[in-house]
Amino acid sequence: QVQLVESGGGSVQAGGSLRLSCAASGLAVSTDTMGWFRQAPGKERECVAAITWSAGSTFYKTALNGRFTISRDNAKNTVFLQMNSLKPEDTAVYYCAASNKIGLSVMLTKTYDYWGQGTQVTVSS
């Protein structure tokens, strides 16, 4: 059974940093893509970053302008999201997701098969 467990959320002032972790278990070898999504109140869930286990290829929401960095530790089956220069508009529930699909954009919600429970990130001004 696939489990994705996020941690590292919290409250921080604008300009601060947080590092989210997603511990994955039960993934098949074919589940190559991991993504970080966020959903703010009243808004649609959006992908902020994605990475592949095999090649370490990374993908980002363009508007982040390099503030976020996704990485993975294959030995620990863990994916990270380093978030720097946080802004109040980054406030959201952040979700980790896993996909075993190929040929679909890694930035789309429908590409992902498994989801974590989410972790709250709150950025105050």
Salt bridges, closest charged atoms under 4 A:
GLU46 OE2 - ARG38 NE 2.72
GLU46 OE1 - LYS61 NZ 3.07
ASP90 OD1 - ARG38 NH1 2.85
ASP90 OD2 - ARG67 NH1 2.75
ASP113 OD1 - LYS101 NZ 2.47
